[in-house]
């Protein structure tokens, strides 16, 4: 499995927000500058995170974005889901046809692929944003 840039940027933005005081919001421009992300691209990502109720936005002076929940209550799987990241190793696990595979109906590996997806989902459900911010597992979210 390979995470998309969109997911990596979402994680970096959320870590940035998690490291702020609870009552302090960060503007899109500040997050984009600190994380070296184009503001227009980051805006799309933050929109998805807001729609998933992981962050909240405040307009006006002193406005910006902040976490909607405690980092201990935000699972990495929720973040992946919010930005549309799939944890399926192959399309057939999602019930979608794969134009490169003619074995959809008779695939001897389908059960294995389904089990792998469950394991990946379990992994991402076992970590929270708080864990990432506090290096619960040094293998997660290595600095790019």
N, C-alpha and C positions, 0 to 999 in steps of 0.2 A: 504494500500500500504506500502511496506517495501523497502527501498532503499538498493541496494547492497553495499558491501564493496567497489567495484570498483568505484561507484558513490561518496561515502563518501570520498574516497582517492582523487578522481579527484577534488572535491570541496575544500578539504584541500590544495591540491597543488596549485590550482588557487588562493586561498586566500593568500597563501604564496607569490606567484608571484605578486599579486596585491599590496602587502604591500612593495614591493621593489621600488626603484627609477626607473623611466621609462627607463633609459639608462643602467641599471644594470641587467645582466642575472644571474640566479642561476643554478648551476650544478645539475644534477640528484642526485649525491651523497649528496649534501647539503640538497636538498628538502627531500630526503628519510630519512636522519638522523634526521632532524628537525621534521618530521611528523611520525617518527617511522614506516616506510613502507619499505618493502624489495625492494631494487633497481630494481631487475628484474621485479617485479610486477608493480612498478611505471613506469618503462620504457614502458611497454605495454600501460598503461593508458595515458602517455604523448604522445605516438605515435598517439593515437586516438584523443587527443585534438589538436595535430598539424595538423592532417589530416582534422579536422573540422575547421581549421584556427582560433582557439581560442588562441593558443600560437604559438610562433615561436622559432626556435632553431638556435644557432650560434655555429659553430665548432671552435676549436682552443683555444689558451690562452685567458682567459677572456670570454670564451664562456659559453653556457648553454641555459637556457630557459627563455623567458619573454613573457608577454602578447602580443598578436597580435593587440588587440584593447583596448580602454579605458574600465575599469570595468563597467562604466555606460552603456556601449553598449553590455554587455554580459549577456543575460538572463539565468536564471537557467535552463529553458527548453532546451536551446541550449546545455548546459553542459550535461544534462541527455541524450539528443539525441546523442551527440558525443560519449558517452561511451556505448551506446546501452541499456539504461534503458527504460523500458516500463512503461507508466503510466496507462495502461489498467488494470482494476481490475480483469478481466477474459479474457481468450484466445479468446472467440468468438467475442469480440469487435474488435479484430485485424483481424477477418475473418479467424481465425485458428480453426481447430477442437480441441476440448478438450476431451481427452480420458476418463476423469472422468465424463463427462456430456453427457447424451444421448438426451438432449433437445435443441441442437444447432439450429435446424430449427424452433422449436416451443416454444422457451423460452419466457415466459411472462416477464422475468426480463431484457431481452436484451436492451430494450429502457432505462431502469434505469441505466444499466451498462454503456451504451454509454454516458448518461448525466453525470454520475459520472466522466468518463474519461475527458469529456470537462471541468468540474469544476476543476479537478486536473491540467489539462494543463493550464487553466486560472490562477490558483494559481502560478504555476512555471513560467509562462510568466509575472506575475506581479512583480517579484523580479529580481534584477540584482546582479551581483557579487559585485558591489559597495554597494548595500543595505546590503548585508551580512557582508561585511567588516566594515560597519558603524553601524551595529546593528539596521537597520530600524525596524526589528521585532525581539525582543529578543528570540522568540520561534524558530527562524531558526538557524540551524547549531550550536547547543549547543556543547560545547567542549566534546569530548569523553573521 
